Amino acid sequence: MEEFMLPCLNKQLFGIDCLGCGAQRALVMVLQGKFSAAWHMYPAIYTILLLLFFLVFNLFFKFKFDWHVKAGLIILNAVIIVIAYTHKMSFLIN
C-alpha cells in the first residue's frame, strides 16, 4: 500500500516534516483496524474523519447552525495539528 502513497514534497526538499506528514499512513492504519497506531502516527486523523463525515452528512441534511459545527471542527483540527506538530518537532530538536 505504501508504494501508492504520495511523498511529502516539504520533507524531500527541506528534510523537515510538514503539518500533514503521517496523515496518509494514519488513514491506512485506520482502514486496517490499527486505531491506536493511527492515533500515534497522526493524532488529528479521527477529528479529520469526523469533519469529513459531517461535511458529507451536511450535503444531504441541512440544519440551522451547521456552519457553527463546521467552524468548530475546523478549529479543533487546526489546534490538534499544530500541537501535535510542535510536540513532534520539539523531540526532533532535542
PDB file of N, CA, C and O in Angstrom:
ATOM      1  N   MET A   1       0.814  -1.197   0.000  1.00  0.00           N
ATOM      2  CA  MET A   1       0.000   0.000   0.000  1.00  0.00           C
ATOM      3  C   MET A   1       0.859   1.263   0.000  1.00  0.00           C
ATOM      4  O   MET A   1       0.459   2.283  -0.563  1.00  0.00           O
ATOM      5  N   GLU A   2       2.028   1.205   0.623  1.00  0.00           N
ATOM      6  CA  GLU A   2       2.854   2.408   0.732  1.00  0.00           C
ATOM      7  C   GLU A   2       3.425   2.862  -0.607  1.00  0.00           C
ATOM      8  O   GLU A   2       3.786   4.030  -0.752  1.00  0.00           O
ATOM      9  N   GLU A   3       3.513   1.972  -1.581  1.00  0.00           N
ATOM     10  CA  GLU A   3       4.043   2.385  -2.879  1.00  0.00           C
ATOM     11  C   GLU A   3       3.088   3.314  -3.615  1.00  0.00           C
ATOM     12  O   GLU A   3       3.497   3.985  -4.562  1.00  0.00           O
ATOM     13  N   PHE A   4       1.814   3.368  -3.199  1.00  0.00           N
ATOM     14  CA  PHE A   4       0.823   4.234  -3.824  1.00  0.00           C
ATOM     15  C   PHE A   4       0.670   5.571  -3.099  1.00  0.00           C
ATOM     16  O   PHE A   4      -0.086   6.429  -3.556  1.00  0.00           O
ATOM     17  N   MET A   5       1.367   5.765  -1.986  1.00  0.00           N
ATOM     18  CA  MET A   5       1.234   6.994  -1.214  1.00  0.00           C
ATOM     19  C   MET A   5       2.054   8.121  -1.829  1.00  0.00           C
ATOM     20  O   MET A   5       3.128   7.902  -2.390  1.00  0.00           O
ATOM     21  N   LEU A   6       1.521   9.322  -1.707  1.00  0.00           N
ATOM     22  CA  LEU A   6       2.220  10.499  -2.213  1.00  0.00           C
ATOM     23  C   LEU A   6       3.376  10.858  -1.281  1.00  0.00           C
ATOM     24  O   LEU A   6       3.212  10.833  -0.061  1.00  0.00           O
ATOM     25  N   PRO A   7       4.535  11.188  -1.835  1.00  0.00           N
ATOM     26  CA  PRO A   7       5.649  11.603  -0.977  1.00  0.00           C
ATOM     27  C   PRO A   7       5.446  13.040  -0.502  1.00  0.00           C
ATOM     28  O   PRO A   7       4.763  13.829  -1.155  1.00  0.00           O
ATOM     29  N   CYS A   8       6.036  13.366   0.626  1.00  0.00           N
ATOM     30  CA  CYS A   8       5.951  14.724   1.165  1.00  0.00           C
ATOM     31  C   CYS A   8       7.014  15.583   0.469  1.00  0.00           C
ATOM     32  O   CYS A   8       8.213  15.359   0.638  1.00  0.00           O
ATOM     33  N   LEU A   9       6.566  16.553  -0.303  1.00  0.00           N
ATOM     34  CA  LEU A   9       7.477  17.421  -1.033  1.00  0.00           C
ATOM     35  C   LEU A   9       8.318  18.265  -0.073  1.00  0.00           C
ATOM     36  O   LEU A   9       9.501  18.494  -0.323  1.00  0.00           O
ATOM     37  N   ASN A  10       7.718  18.723   1.012  1.00  0.00           N
ATOM     38  CA  ASN A  10       8.440  19.512   2.009  1.00  0.00           C
ATOM     39  C   ASN A  10       9.586  18.706   2.617  1.00  0.00           C
ATOM     40  O   ASN A  10      10.690  19.217   2.804  1.00  0.00           O
ATOM     41  N   LYS A  11       9.308  17.451   2.918  1.00  0.00           N
ATOM     42  CA  LYS A  11      10.336  16.589   3.512  1.00  0.00           C
ATOM     43  C   LYS A  11      11.433  16.266   2.507  1.00  0.00           C
ATOM     44  O   LYS A  11      12.604  16.181   2.876  1.00  0.00           O
ATOM     45  N   GLN A  12      11.069  16.086   1.242  1.00  0.00           N
ATOM     46  CA  GLN A  12      12.058  15.801   0.216  1.00  0.00           C
ATOM     47  C   GLN A  12      12.958  17.004  -0.049  1.00  0.00           C
ATOM     48  O   GLN A  12      14.167  16.852  -0.224  1.00  0.00           O
ATOM     49  N   LEU A  13      12.371  18.200  -0.079  1.00  0.00           N
ATOM     50  CA  LEU A  13      13.148  19.395  -0.403  1.00  0.00           C
ATOM     51  C   LEU A  13      13.947  19.932   0.778  1.00  0.00           C
ATOM     52  O   LEU A  13      15.108  20.311   0.626  1.00  0.00           O
ATOM     53  N   PHE A  14      13.325  19.965   1.951  1.00  0.00           N
ATOM     54  CA  PHE A  14      13.942  20.617   3.103  1.00  0.00           C
ATOM     55  C   PHE A  14      14.360  19.656   4.212  1.00  0.00           C
ATOM     56  O   PHE A  14      15.096  20.047   5.118  1.00  0.00           O
ATOM     57  N   GLY A  15      13.904  18.411   4.156  1.00  0.00           N
ATOM     58  CA  GLY A  15      14.253  17.436   5.176  1.00  0.00           C
ATOM     59  C   GLY A  15      13.490  17.609   6.477  1.00  0.00           C
ATOM     60  O   GLY A  15      13.885  17.063   7.507  1.00  0.00           O
ATOM     61  N   ILE A  16      12.396  18.367   6.439  1.00  0.00           N
ATOM     62  CA  ILE A  16      11.592  18.624   7.636  1.00  0.00           C
ATOM     63  C   ILE A  16      10.167  18.172   7.375  1.00  0.00           C
ATOM     64  O   ILE A  16       9.620  18.425   6.302  1.00  0.00           O
ATOM     65  N   ASP A  17       9.562  17.504   8.349  1.00  0.00           N
ATOM     66  CA  ASP A  17       8.167  17.084   8.215  1.00  0.00           C
ATOM     67  C   ASP A  17       7.262  18.304   8.052  1.00  0.00           C
ATOM     68  O   ASP A  17       7.541  19.373   8.594  1.00  0.00           O
ATOM     69  N   CYS A  18       6.179  18.131   7.303  1.00  0.00           N
ATOM     70  CA  CYS A  18       5.167  19.184   7.200  1.00  0.00           C
ATOM     71  C   CYS A  18       4.053  18.890   8.211  1.00  0.00           C
ATOM     72  O   CYS A  18       4.112  17.896   8.934  1.00  0.00           O
ATOM     73  N   LEU A  19       3.051  19.750   8.256  1.00  0.00           N
ATOM     74  CA  LEU A  19       1.951  19.563   9.201  1.00  0.00           C
ATOM     75  C   LEU A  19       1.097  18.338   8.872  1.00  0.00           C
ATOM     76  O   LEU A  19       0.390  17.827   9.741  1.00  0.00           O
ATOM     77  N   GLY A  20       1.155  17.871   7.639  1.00  0.00           N
ATOM     78  CA  GLY A  20       0.347  16.727   7.241  1.00  0.00           C
ATOM     79  C   GLY A  20       1.092  15.414   7.184  1.00  0.00           C
ATOM     80  O   GLY A  20       0.503  14.383   6.862  1.00  0.00           O
ATOM     81  N   CYS A  21       2.393  15.432   7.493  1.00  0.00           N
ATOM     82  CA  CYS A  21       3.174  14.199   7.422  1.00  0.00           C
ATOM     83  C   CYS A  21       2.608  13.149   8.382  1.00  0.00           C
ATOM     84  O   CYS A  21       2.450  13.399   9.576  1.00  0.00           O
ATOM     85  N   GLY A  22       2.315  11.995   7.842  1.00  0.00           N
ATOM     86  CA  GLY A  22       1.771  10.898   8.631  1.00  0.00           C
ATOM     87  C   GLY A  22       0.286  10.684   8.430  1.00  0.00           C
ATOM     88  O   GLY A  22      -0.245   9.654   8.844  1.00  0.00           O
ATOM     89  N   ALA A  23      -0.403  11.637   7.799  1.00  0.00           N
ATOM     90  CA  ALA A  23      -1.854  11.518   7.646  1.00  0.00           C
ATOM     91  C   ALA A  23      -2.236  10.352   6.737  1.00  0.00           C
ATOM     92  O   ALA A  23      -3.176   9.616   7.038  1.00  0.00           O
ATOM     93  N   GLN A  24      -1.518  10.178   5.632  1.00  0.00           N
ATOM     94  CA  GLN A  24      -1.842   9.067   4.721  1.00  0.00           C
ATOM     95  C   GLN A  24      -1.634   7.722   5.404  1.00  0.00           C
ATOM     96  O   GLN A  24      -2.479   6.831   5.318  1.00  0.00           O
ATOM     97  N   ARG A  25      -0.499   7.588   6.084  1.00  0.00           N
ATOM     98  CA  ARG A  25      -0.222   6.317   6.767  1.00  0.00           C
ATOM     99  C   ARG A  25      -1.226   6.078   7.884  1.00  0.00           C
ATOM    100  O   ARG A  25      -1.637   4.941   8.116  1.00  0.00           O
ATOM    101  N   ALA A  26      -1.627   7.147   8.581  1.00  0.00           N
ATOM    102  CA  ALA A  26      -2.618   7.005   9.646  1.00  0.00           C
ATOM    103  C   ALA A  26      -3.965   6.568   9.085  1.00  0.00           C
ATOM    104  O   ALA A  26      -4.653   5.754   9.700  1.00  0.00           O
ATOM    105  N   LEU A  27      -4.350   7.094   7.931  1.00  0.00           N
ATOM    106  CA  LEU A  27      -5.609   6.686   7.314  1.00  0.00           C
ATOM    107  C   LEU A  27      -5.563   5.214   6.930  1.00  0.00           C
ATOM    108  O   LEU A  27      -6.537   4.489   7.132  1.00  0.00           O
ATOM    109  N   VAL A  28      -4.448   4.773   6.381  1.00  0.00           N
ATOM    110  CA  VAL A  28      -4.305   3.351   6.041  1.00  0.00           C
ATOM    111  C   VAL A  28      -4.395   2.503   7.309  1.00  0.00           C
ATOM    112  O   VAL A  28      -5.016   1.440   7.297  1.00  0.00           O
ATOM    113  N   MET A  29      -3.786   2.960   8.395  1.00  0.00           N
ATOM    114  CA  MET A  29      -3.844   2.215   9.657  1.00  0.00           C
ATOM    115  C   MET A  29      -5.275   2.122  10.185  1.00  0.00           C
ATOM    116  O   MET A  29      -5.681   1.081  10.702  1.00  0.00           O
ATOM    117  N   VAL A  30      -6.041   3.213  10.056  1.00  0.00           N
ATOM    118  CA  VAL A  30      -7.449   3.176  10.476  1.00  0.00           C
ATOM    119  C   VAL A  30      -8.205   2.150   9.644  1.00  0.00           C
ATOM    120  O   VAL A  30      -8.985   1.365  10.182  1.00  0.00           O
ATOM    121  N   LEU A  31      -7.979   2.153   8.343  1.00  0.00           N
ATOM    122  CA  LEU A  31      -8.670   1.202   7.466  1.00  0.00           C
ATOM    123  C   LEU A  31      -8.259  -0.238   7.753  1.00  0.00           C
ATOM    124  O   LEU A  31      -9.030  -1.165   7.500  1.00  0.00           O
ATOM    125  N   GLN A  32      -7.053  -0.434   8.278  1.00  0.00           N
ATOM    126  CA  GLN A  32      -6.584  -1.773   8.648  1.00  0.00           C
ATOM    127  C   GLN A  32      -7.012  -2.157  10.063  1.00  0.00           C
ATOM    128  O   GLN A  32      -6.789  -3.292  10.484  1.00  0.00           O
ATOM    129  N   GLY A  33      -7.621  -1.232  10.801  1.00  0.00           N
ATOM    130  CA  GLY A  33      -8.072  -1.518  12.157  1.00  0.00           C
ATOM    131  C   GLY A  33      -7.019  -1.272  13.223  1.00  0.00           C
ATOM    132  O   GLY A  33      -7.206  -1.679  14.370  1.00  0.00           O
ATOM    133  N   LYS A  34      -5.934  -0.629  12.883  1.00  0.00           N
ATOM    134  CA  LYS A  34      -4.870  -0.318  13.846  1.00  0.00           C
ATOM    135  C   LYS A  34      -5.113   1.086  14.402  1.00  0.00           C
ATOM    136  O   LYS A  34      -4.395   2.029  14.073  1.00  0.00           O
ATOM    137  N   PHE A  35      -6.130   1.207  15.243  1.00  0.00           N
ATOM    138  CA  PHE A  35      -6.601   2.507  15.694  1.00  0.00           C
ATOM    139  C   PHE A  35      -5.606   3.232  16.593  1.00  0.00           C
ATOM    140  O   PHE A  35      -5.407   4.438  16.449  1.00  0.00           O
ATOM    141  N   SER A  36      -4.997   2.527  17.494  1.00  0.00           N
ATOM    142  CA  SER A  36      -4.027   3.149  18.399  1.00  0.00           C
ATOM    143  C   SER A  36      -2.789   3.603  17.630  1.00  0.00           C
ATOM    144  O   SER A  36      -2.278   4.698  17.864  1.00  0.00           O
ATOM    145  N   ALA A  37      -2.313   2.772  16.724  1.00  0.00           N
ATOM    146  CA  ALA A  37      -1.138   3.131  15.921  1.00  0.00           C
ATOM    147  C   ALA A  37      -1.441   4.344  15.050  1.00  0.00           C
ATOM    148  O   ALA A  37      -0.578   5.202  14.858  1.00  0.00           O
ATOM    149  N   ALA A  38      -2.658   4.421  14.524  1.00  0.00           N
ATOM    150  CA  ALA A  38      -3.048   5.563  13.699  1.00  0.00           C
ATOM    151  C   ALA A  38      -3.034   6.846  14.521  1.00  0.00           C
ATOM    152  O   ALA A  38      -2.585   7.888  14.045  1.00  0.00           O
ATOM    153  N   TRP A  39      -3.522   6.769  15.747  1.00  0.00           N
ATOM    154  CA  TRP A  39      -3.526   7.960  16.618  1.00  0.00           C
ATOM    155  C   TRP A  39      -2.103   8.384  16.944  1.00  0.00           C
ATOM    156  O   TRP A  39      -1.808   9.578  16.975  1.00  0.00           O
ATOM    157  N   HIS A  40      -1.224   7.433  17.185  1.00  0.00           N
ATOM    158  CA  HIS A  40       0.167   7.779  17.479  1.00  0.00           C
ATOM    159  C   HIS A  40       0.870   8.341  16.242  1.00  0.00           C
ATOM    160  O   HIS A  40       1.758   9.184  16.369  1.00  0.00           O
ATOM    161  N   MET A  41       0.489   7.890  15.069  1.00  0.00           N
ATOM    162  CA  MET A  41       1.097   8.375  13.831  1.00  0.00           C
ATOM    163  C   MET A  41       0.656   9.810  13.531  1.00  0.00           C
ATOM    164  O   MET A  41       1.476  10.656  13.175  1.00  0.00           O
ATOM    165  N   TYR A  42      -0.655  10.079  13.680  1.00  0.00           N
ATOM    166  CA  TYR A  42      -1.216  11.389  13.334  1.00  0.00           C
ATOM    167  C   TYR A  42      -2.464  11.615  14.184  1.00  0.00           C
ATOM    168  O   TYR A  42      -3.550  11.167  13.813  1.00  0.00           O
ATOM    169  N   PRO A  43      -2.327  12.302  15.313  1.00  0.00           N
ATOM    170  CA  PRO A  43      -3.438  12.439  16.261  1.00  0.00           C
ATOM    171  C   PRO A  43      -4.710  13.079  15.705  1.00  0.00           C
ATOM    172  O   PRO A  43      -5.797  12.821  16.221  1.00  0.00           O
ATOM    173  N   ALA A  44      -4.600  13.894  14.680  1.00  0.00           N
ATOM    174  CA  ALA A  44      -5.784  14.571  14.151  1.00  0.00           C
ATOM    175  C   ALA A  44      -6.601  13.702  13.195  1.00  0.00           C
ATOM    176  O   ALA A  44      -7.613  14.163  12.668  1.00  0.00           O
ATOM    177  N   ILE A  45      -6.190  12.472  12.963  1.00  0.00           N
ATOM    178  CA  ILE A  45      -6.871  11.632  11.978  1.00  0.00           C
ATOM    179  C   ILE A  45      -8.350  11.432  12.315  1.00  0.00           C
ATOM    180  O   ILE A  45      -9.191  11.434  11.416  1.00  0.00           O
ATOM    181  N   TYR A  46      -8.667  11.265  13.568  1.00  0.00           N
ATOM    182  CA  TYR A  46     -10.059  10.998  13.938  1.00  0.00           C
ATOM    183  C   TYR A  46     -10.933  12.243  13.837  1.00  0.00           C
ATOM    184  O   TYR A  46     -12.091  12.150  13.432  1.00  0.00           O
ATOM    185  N   THR A  47     -10.401  13.392  14.196  1.00  0.00           N
ATOM    186  CA  THR A  47     -11.205  14.613  14.070  1.00  0.00           C
ATOM    187  C   THR A  47     -11.343  15.015  12.600  1.00  0.00           C
ATOM    188  O   THR A  47     -12.353  15.605  12.216  1.00  0.00           O
ATOM    189  N   ILE A  48     -10.341  14.702  11.777  1.00  0.00           N
ATOM    190  CA  ILE A  48     -10.463  14.958  10.344  1.00  0.00           C
ATOM    191  C   ILE A  48     -11.527  14.051   9.741  1.00  0.00           C
ATOM    192  O   ILE A  48     -12.336  14.499   8.929  1.00  0.00           O
ATOM    193  N   LEU A  49     -11.531  12.793  10.127  1.00  0.00           N
ATOM    194  CA  LEU A  49     -12.565  11.877   9.635  1.00  0.00           C
ATOM    195  C   LEU A  49     -13.951  12.307  10.100  1.00  0.00           C
ATOM    196  O   LEU A  49     -14.922  12.201   9.352  1.00  0.00           O
ATOM    197  N   LEU A  50     -14.043  12.795  11.341  1.00  0.00           N
ATOM    198  CA  LEU A  50     -15.319  13.316  11.851  1.00  0.00           C
ATOM    199  C   LEU A  50     -15.770  14.522  11.028  1.00  0.00           C
ATOM    200  O   LEU A  50     -16.945  14.628  10.677  1.00  0.00           O
ATOM    201  N   LEU A  51     -14.847  15.428  10.720  1.00  0.00           N
ATOM    202  CA  LEU A  51     -15.171  16.591   9.893  1.00  0.00           C
ATOM    203  C   LEU A  51     -15.635  16.161   8.504  1.00  0.00           C
ATOM    204  O   LEU A  51     -16.636  16.673   8.002  1.00  0.00           O
ATOM    205  N   LEU A  52     -14.927  15.235   7.885  1.00  0.00           N
ATOM    206  CA  LEU A  52     -15.324  14.759   6.560  1.00  0.00           C
ATOM    207  C   LEU A  52     -16.695  14.087   6.589  1.00  0.00           C
ATOM    208  O   LEU A  52     -17.515  14.295   5.694  1.00  0.00           O
ATOM    209  N   PHE A  53     -16.937  13.279   7.624  1.00  0.00           N
ATOM    210  CA  PHE A  53     -18.250  12.645   7.777  1.00  0.00           C
ATOM    211  C   PHE A  53     -19.333  13.706   7.909  1.00  0.00           C
ATOM    212  O   PHE A  53     -20.384  13.601   7.277  1.00  0.00           O
ATOM    213  N   PHE A  54     -19.084  14.732   8.728  1.00  0.00           N
ATOM    214  CA  PHE A  54     -20.076  15.783   8.911  1.00  0.00           C
ATOM    215  C   PHE A  54     -20.323  16.555   7.620  1.00  0.00           C
ATOM    216  O   PHE A  54     -21.466  16.898   7.317  1.00  0.00           O
ATOM    217  N   LEU A  55     -19.268  16.832   6.854  1.00  0.00           N
ATOM    218  CA  LEU A  55     -19.444  17.562   5.598  1.00  0.00           C
ATOM    219  C   LEU A  55     -20.292  16.772   4.608  1.00  0.00           C
ATOM    220  O   LEU A  55     -21.152  17.343   3.938  1.00  0.00           O
ATOM    221  N   VAL A  56     -20.059  15.468   4.510  1.00  0.00           N
ATOM    222  CA  VAL A  56     -20.870  14.631   3.620  1.00  0.00           C
ATOM    223  C   VAL A  56     -22.308  14.565   4.137  1.00  0.00           C
ATOM    224  O   VAL A  56     -23.254  14.668   3.355  1.00  0.00           O
ATOM    225  N   PHE A  57     -22.474  14.394   5.443  1.00  0.00           N
ATOM    226  CA  PHE A  57     -23.802  14.358   6.054  1.00  0.00           C
ATOM    227  C   PHE A  57     -24.549  15.659   5.773  1.00  0.00           C
ATOM    228  O   PHE A  57     -25.741  15.648   5.465  1.00  0.00           O
ATOM    229  N   ASN A  58     -23.831  16.784   5.884  1.00  0.00           N
ATOM    230  CA  ASN A  58     -24.436  18.102   5.716  1.00  0.00           C
ATOM    231  C   ASN A  58     -24.821  18.385   4.260  1.00  0.00           C
ATOM    232  O   ASN A  58     -25.637  19.270   4.004  1.00  0.00           O
ATOM    233  N   LEU A  59     -24.258  17.662   3.323  1.00  0.00           N
ATOM    234  CA  LEU A  59     -24.689  17.808   1.930  1.00  0.00           C
ATOM    235  C   LEU A  59     -26.137  17.373   1.749  1.00  0.00           C
ATOM    236  O   LEU A  59     -26.860  17.924   0.919  1.00  0.00           O
ATOM    237  N   PHE A  60     -26.553  16.387   2.526  1.00  0.00           N
ATOM    238  CA  PHE A  60     -27.891  15.828   2.388  1.00  0.00           C
ATOM    239  C   PHE A  60     -28.876  16.339   3.436  1.00  0.00           C
ATOM    240  O   PHE A  60     -30.077  16.404   3.177  1.00  0.00           O
ATOM    241  N   PHE A  61     -28.381  16.698   4.605  1.00  0.00           N
ATOM    242  CA  PHE A  61     -29.241  17.150   5.699  1.00  0.00           C
ATOM    243  C   PHE A  61     -28.747  18.501   6.189  1.00  0.00           C
ATOM    244  O   PHE A  61     -27.684  18.598   6.801  1.00  0.00           O
ATOM    245  N   LYS A  62     -29.516  19.534   5.918  1.00  0.00           N
ATOM    246  CA  LYS A  62     -29.162  20.892   6.344  1.00  0.00           C
ATOM    247  C   LYS A  62     -29.872  21.204   7.656  1.00  0.00           C
ATOM    248  O   LYS A  62     -30.995  20.758   7.889  1.00  0.00           O
ATOM    249  N   PHE A  63     -29.205  21.971   8.502  1.00  0.00           N
ATOM    250  CA  PHE A  63     -29.861  22.471   9.702  1.00  0.00           C
ATOM    251  C   PHE A  63     -29.335  23.861  10.014  1.00  0.00           C
ATOM    252  O   PHE A  63     -28.365  24.311   9.406  1.00  0.00           O
ATOM    253  N   LYS A  64     -29.966  24.535  10.950  1.00  0.00           N
ATOM    254  CA  LYS A  64     -29.790  25.962  11.147  1.00  0.00           C
ATOM    255  C   LYS A  64     -28.356  26.392  11.462  1.00  0.00           C
ATOM    256  O   LYS A  64     -27.859  27.333  10.843  1.00  0.00           O
ATOM    257  N   PHE A  65     -27.693  25.749  12.380  1.00  0.00           N
ATOM    258  CA  PHE A  65     -26.371  26.189  12.818  1.00  0.00           C
ATOM    259  C   PHE A  65     -25.256  25.242  12.362  1.00  0.00           C
ATOM    260  O   PHE A  65     -24.284  25.023  13.085  1.00  0.00           O
ATOM    261  N   ASP A  66     -25.404  24.687  11.163  1.00  0.00           N
ATOM    262  CA  ASP A  66     -24.389  23.751  10.685  1.00  0.00           C
ATOM    263  C   ASP A  66     -23.030  24.412  10.497  1.00  0.00           C
ATOM    264  O   ASP A  66     -22.001  23.752  10.650  1.00  0.00           O
ATOM    265  N   TRP A  67     -23.004  25.686  10.171  1.00  0.00           N
ATOM    266  CA  TRP A  67     -21.712  26.353   9.982  1.00  0.00           C
ATOM    267  C   TRP A  67     -20.961  26.493  11.296  1.00  0.00           C
ATOM    268  O   TRP A  67     -19.732  26.554  11.291  1.00  0.00           O
ATOM    269  N   HIS A  68     -21.669  26.546  12.431  1.00  0.00           N
ATOM    270  CA  HIS A  68     -21.005  26.562  13.740  1.00  0.00           C
ATOM    271  C   HIS A  68     -20.262  25.243  13.979  1.00  0.00           C
ATOM    272  O   HIS A  68     -19.132  25.232  14.467  1.00  0.00           O
ATOM    273  N   VAL A  69     -20.906  24.155  13.631  1.00  0.00           N
ATOM    274  CA  VAL A  69     -20.284  22.838  13.794  1.00  0.00           C
ATOM    275  C   VAL A  69     -19.068  22.717  12.882  1.00  0.00           C
ATOM    276  O   VAL A  69     -18.011  22.248  13.304  1.00  0.00           O
ATOM    277  N   LYS A  70     -19.225  23.146  11.623  1.00  0.00           N
ATOM    278  CA  LYS A  70     -18.100  23.106  10.682  1.00  0.00           C
ATOM    279  C   LYS A  70     -16.928  23.939  11.191  1.00  0.00           C
ATOM    280  O   LYS A  70     -15.788  23.474  11.210  1.00  0.00           O
ATOM    281  N   ALA A  71     -17.214  25.163  11.598  1.00  0.00           N
ATOM    282  CA  ALA A  71     -16.146  26.048  12.086  1.00  0.00           C
ATOM    283  C   ALA A  71     -15.484  25.467  13.328  1.00  0.00           C
ATOM    284  O   ALA A  71     -14.262  25.525  13.464  1.00  0.00           O
ATOM    285  N   GLY A  72     -16.278  24.910  14.230  1.00  0.00           N
ATOM    286  CA  GLY A  72     -15.727  24.301  15.440  1.00  0.00           C
ATOM    287  C   GLY A  72     -14.824  23.119  15.129  1.00  0.00           C
ATOM    288  O   GLY A  72     -13.755  22.978  15.722  1.00  0.00           O
ATOM    289  N   LEU A  73     -15.248  22.274  14.203  1.00  0.00           N
ATOM    290  CA  LEU A  73     -14.433  21.112  13.831  1.00  0.00           C
ATOM    291  C   LEU A  73     -13.156  21.535  13.098  1.00  0.00           C
ATOM    292  O   LEU A  73     -12.102  20.931  13.295  1.00  0.00           O
ATOM    293  N   ILE A  74     -13.243  22.552  12.268  1.00  0.00           N
ATOM    294  CA  ILE A  74     -12.055  23.045  11.572  1.00  0.00           C
ATOM    295  C   ILE A  74     -11.057  23.622  12.558  1.00  0.00           C
ATOM    296  O   ILE A  74      -9.860  23.351  12.467  1.00  0.00           O
ATOM    297  N   ILE A  75     -11.547  24.418  13.505  1.00  0.00           N
ATOM    298  CA  ILE A  75     -10.655  24.999  14.527  1.00  0.00           C
ATOM    299  C   ILE A  75     -10.058  23.898  15.389  1.00  0.00           C
ATOM    300  O   ILE A  75      -8.863  23.927  15.685  1.00  0.00           O
ATOM    301  N   LEU A  76     -10.869  22.927  15.795  1.00  0.00           N
ATOM    302  CA  LEU A  76     -10.368  21.809  16.584  1.00  0.00           C
ATOM    303  C   LEU A  76      -9.267  21.059  15.846  1.00  0.00           C
ATOM    304  O   LEU A  76      -8.238  20.726  16.433  1.00  0.00           O
ATOM    305  N   ASN A  77      -9.480  20.795  14.560  1.00  0.00           N
ATOM    306  CA  ASN A  77      -8.464  20.117  13.758  1.00  0.00           C
ATOM    307  C   ASN A  77      -7.185  20.933  13.676  1.00  0.00           C
ATOM    308  O   ASN A  77      -6.090  20.392  13.831  1.00  0.00           O
ATOM    309  N   ALA A  78      -7.313  22.222  13.435  1.00  0.00           N
ATOM    310  CA  ALA A  78      -6.129  23.080  13.335  1.00  0.00           C
ATOM    311  C   ALA A  78      -5.338  23.083  14.639  1.00  0.00           C
ATOM    312  O   ALA A  78      -4.109  23.020  14.626  1.00  0.00           O
ATOM    313  N   VAL A  79      -6.037  23.156  15.752  1.00  0.00           N
ATOM    314  CA  VAL A  79      -5.359  23.162  17.056  1.00  0.00           C
ATOM    315  C   VAL A  79      -4.642  21.831  17.291  1.00  0.00           C
ATOM    316  O   VAL A  79      -3.484  21.820  17.710  1.00  0.00           O
ATOM    317  N   ILE A  80      -5.307  20.727  17.030  1.00  0.00           N
ATOM    318  CA  ILE A  80      -4.693  19.410  17.233  1.00  0.00           C
ATOM    319  C   ILE A  80      -3.481  19.234  16.323  1.00  0.00           C
ATOM    320  O   ILE A  80      -2.446  18.729  16.760  1.00  0.00           O
ATOM    321  N   ILE A  81      -3.599  19.643  15.069  1.00  0.00           N
ATOM    322  CA  ILE A  81      -2.492  19.500  14.121  1.00  0.00           C
ATOM    323  C   ILE A  81      -1.287  20.322  14.568  1.00  0.00           C
ATOM    324  O   ILE A  81      -0.159  19.829  14.547  1.00  0.00           O
ATOM    325  N   VAL A  82      -1.516  21.561  14.968  1.00  0.00           N
ATOM    326  CA  VAL A  82      -0.402  22.426  15.386  1.00  0.00           C
ATOM    327  C   VAL A  82       0.243  21.907  16.669  1.00  0.00           C
ATOM    328  O   VAL A  82       1.469  21.891  16.777  1.00  0.00           O
ATOM    329  N   ILE A  83      -0.557  21.486  17.633  1.00  0.00           N
ATOM    330  CA  ILE A  83       0.004  20.957  18.885  1.00  0.00           C
ATOM    331  C   ILE A  83       0.800  19.686  18.623  1.00  0.00           C
ATOM    332  O   ILE A  83       1.905  19.534  19.145  1.00  0.00           O
ATOM    333  N   ALA A  84       0.258  18.766  17.819  1.00  0.00           N
ATOM    334  CA  ALA A  84       0.967  17.515  17.514  1.00  0.00           C
ATOM    335  C   ALA A  84       2.256  17.793  16.756  1.00  0.00           C
ATOM    336  O   ALA A  84       3.278  17.161  17.022  1.00  0.00           O
ATOM    337  N   TYR A  85       2.221  18.725  15.818  1.00  0.00           N
ATOM    338  CA  TYR A  85       3.418  19.064  15.041  1.00  0.00           C
ATOM    339  C   TYR A  85       4.485  19.690  15.938  1.00  0.00           C
ATOM    340  O   TYR A  85       5.663  19.346  15.842  1.00  0.00           O
ATOM    341  N   THR A  86       4.073  20.601  16.800  1.00  0.00           N
ATOM    342  CA  THR A  86       5.010  21.232  17.731  1.00  0.00           C
ATOM    343  C   THR A  86       5.622  20.197  18.655  1.00  0.00           C
ATOM    344  O   THR A  86       6.822  20.229  18.925  1.00  0.00           O
ATOM    345  N   HIS A  87       4.808  19.291  19.133  1.00  0.00           N
ATOM    346  CA  HIS A  87       5.289  18.230  20.011  1.00  0.00           C
ATOM    347  C   HIS A  87       6.310  17.345  19.287  1.00  0.00           C
ATOM    348  O   HIS A  87       7.369  17.036  19.832  1.00  0.00           O
ATOM    349  N   LYS A  88       5.979  16.940  18.047  1.00  0.00           N
ATOM    350  CA  LYS A  88       6.865  16.094  17.267  1.00  0.00           C
ATOM    351  C   LYS A  88       8.185  16.810  16.962  1.00  0.00           C
ATOM    352  O   LYS A  88       9.253  16.207  17.071  1.00  0.00           O
ATOM    353  N   MET A  89       8.120  18.073  16.588  1.00  0.00           N
ATOM    354  CA  MET A  89       9.323  18.816  16.244  1.00  0.00           C
ATOM    355  C   MET A  89      10.192  19.116  17.468  1.00  0.00           C
ATOM    356  O   MET A  89      11.413  19.215  17.354  1.00  0.00           O
ATOM    357  N   SER A  90       9.569  19.258  18.624  1.00  0.00           N
ATOM    358  CA  SER A  90      10.357  19.514  19.843  1.00  0.00           C
ATOM    359  C   SER A  90      11.198  18.302  20.198  1.00  0.00           C
ATOM    360  O   SER A  90      12.290  18.453  20.747  1.00  0.00           O
ATOM    361  N   PHE A  91      10.715  17.101  19.898  1.00  0.00           N
ATOM    362  CA  PHE A  91      11.509  15.901  20.147  1.00  0.00           C
ATOM    363  C   PHE A  91      12.642  15.775  19.135  1.00  0.00           C
ATOM    364  O   PHE A  91      13.700  15.233  19.456  1.00  0.00           O
ATOM    365  N   LEU A  92      12.436  16.264  17.926  1.00  0.00           N
ATOM    366  CA  LEU A  92      13.482  16.186  16.913  1.00  0.00           C
ATOM    367  C   LEU A  92      14.614  17.170  17.194  1.00  0.00           C
ATOM    368  O   LEU A  92      15.771  16.900  16.872  1.00  0.00           O
ATOM    369  N   ILE A  93      14.282  18.300  17.788  1.00  0.00           N
ATOM    370  CA  ILE A  93      15.293  19.330  18.071  1.00  0.00           C
ATOM    371  C   ILE A  93      16.162  18.905  19.251  1.00  0.00           C
ATOM    372  O   ILE A  93      17.371  19.133  19.252  1.00  0.00           O
ATOM    373  N   ASN A  94      15.542  18.289  20.253  1.00  0.00           N
ATOM    374  CA  ASN A  94      16.308  17.906  21.467  1.00  0.00           C
ATOM    375  C   ASN A  94      17.151  16.733  21.236  1.00  0.00           C
ATOM    376  O   ASN A  94      17.851  16.287  22.145  1.00  0.00           O
TER     377      ASN A  94
END
